[in-house]
């Protein structure tokens, strides 16, 4: 009996991660489906944005469940599961808030379940951002912080964000800034929103500082990491770089220039979706390969767009304010300047980025250029073959090399 009970316990512990992953998957998928059903018939202008973001963050939960089932000891899977679950429930809470506001505006009293959703939605964004911006950078990709000192950064940052969330849930009333006041049945009289109090702002400052230290820990981890862990970090860095690049392009370039991009929310969602996908691929090590070239191209064209936009906006401002010309002429002149400097500026940024982010390709290119210049003056065939073999060995690093030239009996 004892052996049978021990075997049953072992079997249950072995099935534990699979059951947890299935539970997480069911909760997230069920939440997304419920969000879609409840959103049908809604006429709010931002309803598509809410559903889209809820579905995207639902993917975080799906990827987290997959990591939990395959790598149960890796805490990143549990963090992604929590991020997806909290985001989907918060999207549902936003719909509950709409219902409560509609009921109050009509003079009716909303039910306690709807008010509970409002209370949840007010507070749980803070721990959500703590998980996303503090704990994930601190623990990716191994699921552990670099040391106990870095772990304390995560604990302190999360404690501050969770305290801010509790204060937001216990404020006296909600929606004073929006015009529809919702009385909080569990609120503390006189307690303001944490973003409008000195103590709450101090908590948020601690959370932001912990997030900055978490990003610094990624750099420290990269410098200490082996080859596989560096590749994992590069995958996440690429997806985060795409997100930052799109935010900068949209907020600084497109809005300042008055350009509206059709489907900008869809583009943002796809870029946001790249983070869990790349993290899942990195942790599960599915077709993990070098992506230095992708990272260098992302950085190159992001910097290029920002610099060209700054040049264009600065040119229009300078010509219209400092020189007595019409706005159309200033726009045309700035456009011509941007077109003229595009290629040289792109080449300069490309070389600068390659020297720092894709050094191996930059060194290989310099070696081949040097060999090509010597090839024009060299006439000794054995010497040419020897130098060619040396260049190939230094750039590609094959296990063995050999050179065969048709009709020439020469071996290295």
Secondary structure as UniProt FT lines:
FT   HELIX           2..39
FT   TURN            40..41
FT   TURN            45..46
FT   HELIX           47..70
FT   TURN            72..73
FT   HELIX           75..105
FT   TURN            106..107
FT   HELIX           112..130
FT   HELIX           131..135
FT   HELIX           136..139
FT   TURN            140..143
FT   HELIX           148..169
FT   STRAND          173..174
FT   TURN            176..178
FT   STRAND          182..183
FT   TURN            185..186
FT   TURN            189..190
FT   HELIX           194..196
FT   HELIX           198..224
FT   HELIX           227..248
FT   HELIX           249..254
FT   HELIX           255..257
FT   TURN            262..263
FT   HELIX           264..284
FT   HELIX           292..322
FT   HELIX           327..357
FT   HELIX           359..375
FT   TURN            376..377
FT   HELIX           381..396
FT   TURN            406..407
//
